[in-house]
Amino acid sequence: MTEPAYTIRTLTDADVASMLAWHYAPPYDFYDPGADAEDVEEMRAATDGRGPWFAVDDAATGELVGFLEFKPLGAQIEIGLGLQPDRTGAGLGVGFIEAAFAFGRDRWQPAGFVLDVRPWNERAIRAYERAGFVREDVYLRRFPSGTEREFLRMSRPV
């Protein structure tokens, strides 16, 4: 699959509806966009153009292929990202991550980026490392439901 160019834009209600229908194969189903009610609420609120969530389209086709989330953390930006399930595992990760960096650098001028990934998700971790991220700490994150899960924090300077 040829690496596409990407267009990043404000989410629409149609994008949110589309993304909520995305389902990743286990064990990646943890990342289903509809799996976290708080995320769904944030996505819906971002359709006014002021939220931290953005849609990512294939620039050639205009097709929605992914999403990005940016949260300022002091001088850094925490980034969340996801590709449409049919596009995962196809070697598109680094180009997608680079498009996210370019957008984040232009909009916020951060000193660096951080992200969290489940420690067992070696496929994503390899893509992040190829894009310049380094592994930091593994920590427990508590969710509103009371569930705790391990995450690996990764960082990359600008």
C-alpha positions as CSV (number, residue, x, y, z in Angstrom):
1,M,0.0,0.0,0.0
2,T,1.5,3.4,-1.0
3,E,1.8,5.9,1.8
4,P,-0.9,8.5,1.4
5,A,-0.8,12.2,2.1
6,Y,-3.2,13.3,4.9
7,T,-5.5,16.2,5.5
8,I,-6.3,17.1,9.1
9,R,-9.6,18.9,9.9
10,T,-12.3,19.5,12.5
11,L,-14.4,16.5,13.3
12,T,-18.0,16.4,12.0
13,D,-21.0,14.5,13.5
14,A,-20.7,12.1,10.5
15,D,-17.0,11.4,11.4
16,V,-17.9,10.6,14.9
17,A,-20.7,8.2,13.8
18,S,-18.3,6.6,11.4
19,M,-15.6,6.2,14.0
20,L,-18.0,4.7,16.6
21,A,-18.6,1.9,14.1
22,W,-14.9,1.0,13.9
23,H,-13.9,-2.2,15.6
24,Y,-10.4,-3.5,15.9
25,A,-9.6,-7.2,16.2
26,P,-8.8,-8.5,19.7
27,P,-6.6,-7.7,21.6
28,Y,-6.7,-4.2,19.9
29,D,-10.4,-3.8,20.5
30,F,-9.3,-2.0,23.7
31,Y,-8.7,0.9,21.2
32,D,-12.2,0.9,19.7
33,P,-13.3,4.6,19.5
34,G,-16.5,3.9,21.3
35,A,-14.9,1.9,24.1
36,D,-14.6,5.0,26.4
37,A,-17.7,7.0,27.1
38,E,-15.6,10.1,28.1
39,D,-13.8,9.9,24.8
40,V,-17.0,9.7,22.9
41,E,-18.3,12.8,24.7
42,E,-15.1,14.7,23.9
43,M,-15.3,13.7,20.2
44,R,-18.9,14.9,19.9
45,A,-18.0,18.2,21.6
46,A,-15.0,18.7,19.2
47,T,-17.4,19.0,16.2
48,D,-17.7,22.7,17.1
49,G,-14.0,23.1,16.1
50,R,-12.8,23.9,19.6
51,G,-12.0,20.4,21.0
52,P,-8.8,18.4,21.0
53,W,-10.1,15.8,18.5
54,F,-9.5,16.0,14.7
55,A,-10.4,13.9,11.7
56,V,-7.7,12.7,9.3
57,D,-8.6,12.1,5.7
58,D,-6.7,10.5,2.8
59,A,-5.8,13.7,0.9
60,A,-6.3,12.0,-2.5
61,T,-9.7,10.4,-1.8
62,G,-11.1,12.5,1.0
63,E,-11.9,9.3,2.9
64,L,-11.8,9.4,6.7
65,V,-8.9,7.2,7.7
66,G,-8.1,8.2,11.2
67,F,-8.3,10.6,14.2
68,L,-6.0,12.6,16.3
69,E,-6.3,14.0,19.8
70,F,-4.0,16.7,21.2
71,K,-3.9,17.7,24.8
72,P,-1.4,20.4,26.0
73,L,0.7,19.3,29.0
74,G,2.9,22.3,29.9
75,A,5.5,22.6,27.1
76,Q,4.5,19.2,25.7
77,I,1.5,17.9,23.8
78,E,0.0,14.6,24.6
79,I,-1.1,12.9,21.4
80,G,-3.7,10.2,20.9
81,L,-4.1,8.7,17.4
82,G,-5.8,6.0,15.6
83,L,-6.1,4.6,12.1
84,Q,-9.2,3.0,10.6
85,P,-9.0,-0.7,11.5
86,D,-8.6,-1.8,7.9
87,R,-5.5,0.3,7.6
88,T,-3.6,-0.9,10.7
89,G,-0.7,-3.3,10.2
90,A,-0.1,-2.0,6.7
91,G,3.0,0.0,7.4
92,L,1.2,3.4,7.4
93,G,1.9,4.3,11.0
94,V,5.1,6.3,10.6
95,G,3.6,8.6,7.9
96,F,0.4,9.0,9.9
97,I,2.4,9.9,13.0
98,E,4.6,12.4,11.0
99,A,1.4,14.1,9.7
100,A,0.2,14.4,13.3
101,F,3.6,15.9,14.4
102,A,3.5,18.5,11.6
103,F,0.0,19.5,12.5
104,G,0.8,19.7,16.2
105,R,4.0,21.6,15.7
106,D,2.3,24.2,13.5
107,R,-0.6,24.7,15.8
108,W,1.0,24.6,19.3
109,Q,4.8,24.9,18.9
110,P,5.4,22.4,21.7
111,A,8.9,21.4,23.0
112,G,7.9,17.7,22.5
113,F,5.2,15.1,22.2
114,V,4.2,12.3,24.6
115,L,1.8,9.5,24.2
116,D,0.6,6.4,26.1
117,V,0.3,2.9,24.7
118,R,-0.5,-0.4,26.2
119,P,2.8,-2.2,26.9
120,W,1.7,-5.3,25.0
121,N,1.0,-3.3,21.8
122,E,4.4,-4.0,20.2
123,R,3.0,-3.2,16.7
124,A,2.2,0.4,17.7
125,I,5.4,0.7,19.8
126,R,7.5,-0.2,16.8
127,A,5.8,2.4,14.7
128,Y,6.3,5.0,17.5
129,E,10.0,4.2,17.8
130,R,10.5,4.4,14.1
131,A,8.9,7.9,14.3
132,G,11.5,8.9,17.0
133,F,9.6,8.1,20.3
134,V,11.5,6.6,23.2
135,R,10.1,4.4,25.9
136,E,9.8,5.9,29.4
137,D,7.9,4.6,32.4
138,V,5.1,2.0,32.6
139,Y,2.4,3.2,35.0
140,L,-1.2,2.3,36.1
141,R,-4.0,4.5,34.8
142,R,-7.3,4.5,36.7
143,F,-10.4,4.9,34.6
144,P,-13.7,6.4,35.8
145,S,-15.1,2.9,36.0
146,G,-12.5,2.1,38.6
147,T,-10.6,-0.2,36.3
148,E,-6.8,0.1,36.3
149,R,-4.6,-0.7,33.3
150,E,-0.9,-0.5,32.6
151,F,0.3,2.0,30.0
152,L,3.8,2.8,28.6
153,R,4.6,6.5,28.4
154,M,6.7,7.4,25.3
155,S,8.1,10.8,24.3
156,R,9.7,12.6,21.4
157,P,11.3,16.0,21.3
158,V,10.2,18.3,18.4
